[in-house]
């Protein structure tokens, strides 16, 4: 598995989701399927993960915004 999928998978598990990885569906692959039971129903999410690396510098302000989100 890719490291970026691992990170998303762990994050979803900590949020209470049961995850299924790499599902084959009609000549395509679903990266992650996440399911969570809630009081008012079931929360189901189809998640595709993509990672990009650039050579631009990341500012400290942007780093702090990312830290707040995660």
Secondary structure, DSSP 8 states (H G I E B T S, - for coil): --HHHHHHHHHHHHTT-EEEEEEEETTEEEEEEEEEEETTEEEEEEE-------SS---HHHHHHHHHH-
